[in-house]
């Protein structure tokens, strides 16, 4: 339901960035993130509101993930494998959570899944239609984020296998290669993600080192943290890092702890299923699965050895992880006998596995941590934004001095000045409340926290804006909920 409730890691920054993409403010856009997600959110958000627009994009992405998992498993393991994969990926709490995120990670996960599924479909049934589907999905993945490049080994292998079955002109493949290499950077360029407004690939890599070292220090995995203690920030994401004991510990942690929790099935089921992928089916179809296992496994090892994966990173791998067990069960069913007998065996295996895993619930799918994994912000932030939305006319200015993402949640309305604020500092909040003339005579609003203050770096003190506004003449309290107040200053 589109009710203005948005979550996800630093979602106010993503919505703020979307506004700048939509308004062509290239100098204010994120230099790190690609702008395609911001473009979609911004274009829709100008009509429906940015919070609802972001949730719509993420919800549509979650739906694409379900369809992609079903298609990928159907191609590799048969119809019952496809049904089981589509059903069980919908039971993964992380996927349900991601449908409400205001960030670009769900779209990246959807594009990744779509690229894997459609390229596998092309390998199995190479036609011009399936080629166009795979080409479009691959471009989508590459244009979403730099991590979309992880699909290239798989897509390349599937393209090679499908291409062996058709006698198309070399010009077709030259055009495909040119499209894949030229269209994503063209999208970036057209949307303003280019020098001097965007970081280079090397600058992004250096920036990402800070994120990697933080996770190496804070992840709740004592053995891995101890193994990685000698690693320094400058050592991460370098070729030599992947030969260290730390990289091996990170790979083991991601593979045995993080990945299973992003699936419906247990670690034991995933490990056993991977061993079954290479059996069953016709010889040509076995090659399809082997290539998928090899290229997908290579991409996993490279990324999973680089950094401990938080929820937003593992989401990109949810679709390929969702098909591991279903494909294995489908291939075992194919070993039983002919088409009808194999179909019945696959049905029995998939239904039994689904019902059994649902009953055993290996990952506590209804647990609080699973249900809120990746939310980042407190649920009351949405309540605060709704209180403001109900009371403040869309064309009047409101400043969020509670730092609860309200200015982003209200976009495109209630913008202060020529461009929206992401997080106003204490000094600006002080002037907004106390200066009667600086901001003109129009009515203005302020949202404040009654429990937390803002640190004023200029005065080296914490400013409690709720106390300041209560002591300043001309302000009237309009609404309040525990921990939060909304005030207005009339002309």
C-alpha positions, 0 to 999 in steps of 0.5 A: 500500500502506498501510504508514504511509509518508506524505509531502507538504508539512508533512504532520505539521501536517495530521495534527495538525490532523486529530486536533483536528478529529476530537476537536472541539478547535476552539480548536486547529485550523488557523485557515487551513485548512478542516476537511473533509479533517481530518474525513475523515482523523480519522474514519478515522484513529481506526480505521486510524491517521492516517498510513494514513488520510491516504494512503487519502484521497489515494490515493482522490483520485488515483483520482477525478482519473483518472476525472474527467480521463477523463469530462471529455475524453470529454464534450468530445472523444469516447471516445478522448479520454477514454481518452487523458486517463485513461491519461496523467494516471496517468503524471504523476509528480506524481499518483503522488506526491500519492497518498502525501501526508498533506495536503489538496491531493490532495482539492482537486484531486480535487474540482476535477476532479470539479466540472469533469467533472460540470458538463460532463456536465450541460451535454451531458446535462442530467438531474436525475441529472447535476445532482445529480452536478455539485451535489455535486462543486461543494459538495465543491470549495468545502468543501475549500479556498478555492481551490475557488472557482476552479471557479465560472466553469466550473460556472456556464457549464456550468450555464447551457448545460445549463439552456437545454436543459430547461424546469425551474421557476425554483424548481429553479435557486433551490434550486441556487443556495441550496445552493451558497452555503449548504452549504459554509459550513455544513460549515465551521461545523459542523466548527468553522471559524468565528470566533473559531477561523478566519481571515476571508477577508481575514485569509487573503489577508494571510497568504498574501502572505508565501507569495507573496513568498517564492516570488517571491524563491526560485523558480529563474527568474532573469528572473522573480525580477529582474522581480519584485524591486521588488515588496514583500510588501504589493503582492502579491494586490492588484488593482494587482499584476495590472497589473504586469510582475511578474504578467505574468512570473509568468503566463508562468513558470507557463504555460510552465514549471510547467504542462507539467511537471504533464502528460504532454505537452510545452509545444509540444503543449499550445500547439498543442492549445489552438488546435484546441479551437475546431474540429470537432463540431456547433455546439452542442458547439462552444459547450460547448468554447468556454465551457469554454476561456473560463471555464477559461482565465480562472480559470487567468490569475487564479491563475497571475498571482498567484503562482509555483506550487509542486507543491501548487498546480499539482496542482489544475490537473492534471485540466484540463491533462490533457484539453487534448491529448486533446480537441484530438485527438478534435475533429480526428478528428471533422473527418475524416468520419462517426461511424465514420470519425471514431471511427477517426481519433480512435483513430489520433490518440490512440494515436499521440500517447500512444505518441509522447509516452511514447517521447520523455518530454518531462519525464523522468518517471523522474527523481529530481526528478519521482519525489520532487516534493512529498515534503517529508520525508526517506524515513527519517522513515517508517523512524524512525516504523516503528521506534517503532511496532514497539517502543512499546505503543500506550498508552504515551507517546513524545516525538519530540525528533528532530522527524521527525513521529513524534508525528503519524505514530503518531496516534491512539496514543502521545499525550503528555498530553491532546492530541498534540504537533506539535513539542516544544521543546527545553525540554520535551524536556530536562524529559522526559529529565532530570526523573524526577518531573514526568511521573509514574511510568509508563514513557515513551519518547523518539526522538532524532536523533544528528546534529541538535540542537534550539535552546533559545531560553530558554538560547540554545543548541542541545540535543543530546537524544541526548547528554542521554539517554545521560548521564541515569540510568534511560534504556535504548536500545531501537533505533537506525538511522543518525542515529536512536535510541529510548530508554525510561525504566522506572519 
